[in-house]
Amino acid sequence: MVEESTTATGPRVVAHPTMADVAERAGVSRPLVSMVMRDKPGPSQESRERILAAARELGYRPNASARLLRRNRTQLIGAIFWMGSPFQVRVVERLVSAAAERGYGIALGPTTTDLSTDAVVDRLIEERVEALFAFNIDPDSPEFREAASRIPTVLLGEWNDDARSDNVHIDDDEALRLVVEHLVSLGHRDIAYVGGEGGIVGRDRAASYLRAMKDFGLEDRSEVLRGSFFEEDGAAAAREIVSRDERPTALVCAGDLSAVGALAVFAQAGLSVPDDISVVGFDDSYVAALSYNRLTTVHQDVDATADATLSALLGRLEDFDRPPARIATPASLVVRATTGPAPSA
């Protein structure tokens, strides 16, 4: 049976409807509902319309509601991520092993330029996943909103106000405070930032940089060079800096890939890192630790992110109606070779 509560806008379904619930609402048998849902011949047009109307009213979706029935569990968790992000890939890798220890599998849903978030969500729902976690997607996506109303969902990569999903994200304010504190301790005052674009996380991370600069009394020296998280964003910012007569003494990048792009351009221009300019990345991905980069960067804890995500998903599988949680994972700074004392005037 479907439990319902009444709101100002009418009945609201709060449990997971089944074919039996649709049959009861439409006043027909469950086998007849099954035939309509599988588009089998036999039911009259009138019966089809009545059953489909009842399904819409209840929010029933074929192959979706049964995933939470214990007699037909799939033990699958859907993962929506971008394979071009080293951090996201590492979190998914960690979750594959962590979920297996708890008896769950991970159904992979990588997004691409040709495969929209809605399409990925729809495919994972067809695989009858019991829960979903997603990096940096629009929670207003119709398919994601539909999924979040039925199964546990966790949003990663950015802070989000979605009222139905748990949220796991690094503490950006603490991360950028550590970066600016480190650079100030080395004598830097003219500290630029490349970022601000790339969705909610890009905007929020740039805001964290501005707050950190203000906290250290450097608000008047703040500068955000617009860009996202990738190599060409850092390269474009570096070219802009190289063209100036007066340059910042340090550049903070929104991501490690952006920082790598900046390092390449500075090397081409004959600028020494860190003697002429210091560079800081964000993520502590594998590219940061490479022997020819040795990038100072913010460390995002993969294990903490994966463990918090899995705990949130499994917790809401046990109690779907509990309030969503906002979980901030800790930030730390890994100091390598790309930061040093500020160059003298």
Secondary structure, 3 states (H helix, E strand, C coil): CCCEEEECCEEEECCCCCHHHHHHHHCCCHHHHHHHHCCCCCCCHHHHHHHHHHHHHHCCCCCCHHHHCHHHCCCEEEEEECCCCHHHHHHHHHHHHHHHHCCCEEEEEECCCCCCHHHHHHHHHHCCCCEEEEECCCCCCHHHHHHHCCCCEEEECCCCCCCCCEEEEECHHHHHHHHHHHHHHCCCCCEEEEEECCHHHHHHHHHHHHHHHHHCCCHHHCEEEEECCCHHHHHHHHHHHHCCCCCCCEEEECCHHHHHHHHHHHHHCCCCCCCCCEEEEEECCHHHHCCCCCCEEEEECHHHHHHHHHHHHHHHHHCCCCCCCEEEECEEEECCCCCCCCCCC
